[in-house]
Amino acid sequence: MLNIIIRKNMLFSAIIHKEDNIYVAECTEVGTVSQGNTIEEAIENLKESTELFLEEFPIVKPYKTYLTSFELEYA
């Protein structure tokens, strides 16, 4: 029996922030996180970790990401 792998192109979101001397990137749709010394490296590492995650846990239906902001007063 021949196994056929169907590749899909999907657009994912990445939230990036800096922690000390590294950049941390998170894919909001599936929850994967990675890091790198540069933003570009963090994104490349995030792509790799997200691909590995999706090989194990495929997306059944597309996710829709909503980005918003909020104001908070704190002491």
C-alpha positions as CSV (number, residue, x, y, z in Angstrom):
1,M,0.0,0.0,0.0
2,L,1.3,3.4,-0.9
3,N,1.2,6.1,1.8
4,I,0.5,9.6,0.3
5,I,1.4,12.6,2.3
6,I,-0.7,15.7,1.5
7,R,1.1,19.0,2.4
8,K,-1.0,22.0,3.3
9,N,0.0,25.6,3.4
10,M,-1.5,27.5,6.3
11,L,-0.8,31.0,7.6
12,F,0.0,31.1,11.3
13,S,0.6,34.0,13.7
14,A,3.7,34.6,15.8
15,I,3.9,36.8,18.9
16,I,7.5,37.7,19.6
17,H,9.0,39.3,22.7
18,K,12.5,39.7,24.1
19,E,13.6,38.0,27.3
20,D,17.1,39.1,28.4
21,N,19.3,38.3,25.4
22,I,17.0,36.0,23.4
23,Y,13.8,36.4,21.4
24,V,10.8,34.2,22.3
25,A,8.3,33.4,19.6
26,E,4.9,31.9,20.2
27,C,2.4,30.5,17.6
28,T,-1.0,31.6,19.0
29,E,-3.0,29.1,16.9
30,V,-1.4,25.9,18.3
31,G,0.5,27.1,21.3
32,T,4.0,26.2,20.2
33,V,6.9,28.3,21.5
34,S,10.5,28.6,20.5
35,Q,13.4,31.0,20.8
36,G,16.4,32.4,19.0
37,N,19.3,34.9,19.3
38,T,17.6,37.0,16.6
39,I,13.9,37.6,15.6
40,E,14.6,35.7,12.3
41,E,16.1,32.7,14.2
42,A,13.2,32.6,16.7
43,I,10.7,32.5,13.8
44,E,12.6,29.8,11.9
45,N,12.8,27.7,15.1
46,L,9.1,28.4,15.7
47,K,8.3,27.1,12.2
48,E,10.3,23.9,12.9
49,S,8.6,23.3,16.2
50,T,5.1,24.0,14.8
51,E,5.7,21.7,11.9
52,L,6.8,18.9,14.3
53,F,3.8,19.6,16.5
54,L,1.4,19.4,13.5
55,E,2.9,16.1,12.4
56,E,1.8,14.6,15.7
57,F,-1.4,16.6,16.2
58,P,-2.9,17.7,12.8
59,I,-5.3,20.5,12.6
60,V,-8.8,19.3,12.0
61,K,-10.3,22.7,11.3
62,P,-8.7,26.1,10.7
63,Y,-8.1,28.4,13.6
64,K,-9.1,32.1,13.5
65,T,-6.8,34.4,15.5
66,Y,-8.1,37.7,16.9
67,L,-5.6,40.2,18.1
68,T,-6.6,43.0,20.4
69,S,-5.2,45.1,23.2
70,F,-6.5,46.2,26.6
71,E,-5.6,48.8,29.1
72,L,-4.9,47.9,32.7
73,E,-4.2,50.1,35.7
74,Y,-2.1,48.4,38.4
75,A,-0.1,49.4,41.4
